[in-house]
Structure formats: structure tokens, C-alpha cells
Amino acid sequence: MLYNSNMRKLKLYLETSVWNFCFADDAPEKKEITLKFFNQVKQGEYEIFISDVVFREIAKASEEKNAQLSELIAEYQPQELYANDDVLLLAEKYIQEGALPERAEFDSQHAAIATFHEIDALISWNLKHLANLKRMKKINSVNLKEGYLKRLELMTPMEVSYE
């Protein structure tokens, strides 16, 4: 569990996969965990954030999926963050340093936005590129080299939901 010594709400950046799994009928267990997580969000347990990168990814979905996701996001009203030049530079560094593969451009931007804005954790169901220990170590190593001292946690909704 993420511990917060001053008892402020944890700041969580929700990348696209988290929103998607609310509708993942093909993955009932992850869908259930995700809905439980969003129930905690509704109860005010976390401060949630999203970015223009999520909206760019959603724009690639089918019209129906795009509408579902946009409606869900509107319901939860996360604070919106943006990929500025510093963010894009950091995202590029993740790829150059091998923290993330070249094809993971959006994922690198999600991590960079969360880092730049000093978010406590990036929440994702993307186990390959984001929610895994090796990637977290590599991303935080790049962050330190670039002068970002706050450690970024990368985890799934399940890891945040359980007390």
C-alpha cells in the first residue's frame, strides 16, 4: 500500500488502460478490480489525474468506445495534465536510455507526465511497459539522472485498491 505520512490524498495518474478495463468484459477479474478501484475514487480516497495523451489514445478507438470512455472520464472529472516540452524531452530520454522501447511512445509520455507533475503513482494495467518492477527501476533511474527526485510508483489498480 502506498503510505502517505502527511495524510494528504494520494495523487494517482490513470493512464488509458485503467479507463478501458471498466468495459473489459473479456477480462472479468480485471474489470471487477478496476470497478472496485473507481468506487474508491468516487468515495474520495484519491486525487486522480489524466492527460492529453490519454485523450489522444482514446481518439484512436472506435466511435462507440470513444464515447463510452469520454463519458466515464467526464463522470469522474480527473484533473487534466499536459505534455509540455519538458515532458516530451523526458519521454524521449526513457526511450534513448532503454527504459522503454521505441514503440511505447505514449507509455513513455504517461510516465513523463506523472514524473514531471510529481504524481505519487502511475496506475496502469499495462504490465509489459508500465506496471512492472524492472520498468519502474529504469524509469526512476532516468528520472534521477534528469534531476527528478520524487520516486514514481508504477502499479495496477489492484495494488492500490487493497489496504
N, C-alpha and C positions, 0 to 999 in steps of 0.2 A: 504494500500500500504506500502511496506517496504521502510522506509526512510533511506537514507544514507547521513549523514551530510557532509562527505568529497567528495561526488560525485564520488567516485570510482564505478566501475560496481559492482552490487550485485553478490556474488558468490552463485550459486544455484547447489545443488546436485540433480540430477534427478534419482530417483530410477526406477526400471523396469516398473512399471505400466504406467509411463508417456510415455515411448517409445512405449509400447503396444497400447496405446489409439490412436496412429496415424493410426492404422489399424482397429479400433473398429467399424466396420460397424453396429454392433448390438446396438451401443450406439452413434447415430449420433450427439447428442448435445455435449457430452464429446469429441468426435473425433474432432468436429469443434473448440471447445475451445482449445484443445491440438494443433491443427494445427496452430491456431492463435498465441498461445504461441511460437511455434517453429519459426514462422515468425518473432516474436520479437527477438528471439535468433539470427536468421540469420542477422537481422539488427544491431547486435552487442550490444543489450541492456543489456545483461547479460554475465557473465563468467560462463560457465557450466562445471560440474564435473560428473564423473561416477566412478564406482569402479569395482574391480574384482568380487564382489558379484553380480552385475548386469549381468556380463558375465556368472557366474555360473548358475544364474536363467535362462538366455536365452538358455543355453546349454540343459536345460530340455525340451525346446519347440520342436515342430515338426521341421523337416529339413527345410521346406518351411518358417515357422515363424522365425526360427533362421536366415535364410538367409536374410529375409526382415529386421529384427531388426538390424542385423550386418551391413547391407548396410546403414540403416538410421543413425546409430551411426557413421559410417565412414564418412558420409556426413557432420555431424555436428562437428566432431572431439572434443568431450569434453576432458578435462584433466582427466587422469585416476589416481585414488587414490587406495590404497591397504589396506586390513585388516591386520594390524600388531598385535603383541601380546597385546599391549595396547588397541587397538580397540576391540579385541576379549574378553579381560577382561572386558571392559566397557559394551559390548553387553551382556555378561553373567550377569553383575550386574543388567541390566534392567530387565532381566528375574527373577533373585533372589529376587529383590525388588518389583516385581509385576507391573512394569511399562509396560511390555509387556508379553503376555502369552508364555509359553514354545514353542508352535508350531510356533511362529513368529520369528524363529531363524534368517532368512535372514533380516527381518524387523529390528530386534534389531541391526544387523550388519550395515545396512544402516544408522541408527540413530547414531551409534557409530562412523562410519567413518566421517560423516558430523560434528559431535561434535569434534572429535579429530583434524580434519583439519580446525576447526574454520570457517566453511561454514556459510553463513548468513541464508540460509533456505534449508530445505529438501523438495523437491517438489514431490508430490505423489497423485495418485487417490485412494490410499488405505485408505479409511475413517475409517475403523474399527481399524487398528493398527497404522497408522501414522498421517494422516492429520485430527487430531481432538484435540480439546482443552484439554480434560482430559488426553490424552496420552502425549501431549506436556508438560503439567504441571508436570506429573510424570517423564518423561524423563529428563526434566530440573532440577527437584529436585534431581535425582540421579546424574546428571552431577555436580551440585553444591557440593554435598557430596564428589564427587570424585575429586574435585578441578578444574573442567572445568567451568570457569566463564562466557564465552560468551554464551548468550542465543541462543538456536537453535529454529528457527521458523519452524513449520511443516504446510505446506499449499498445496492447489491444484493449478494446472496451472491457473485456473480461478481467484484465489485470487491474483496471481502475475500479470496476464495479464491486469487487469483493472486498469486504472490510478486512 
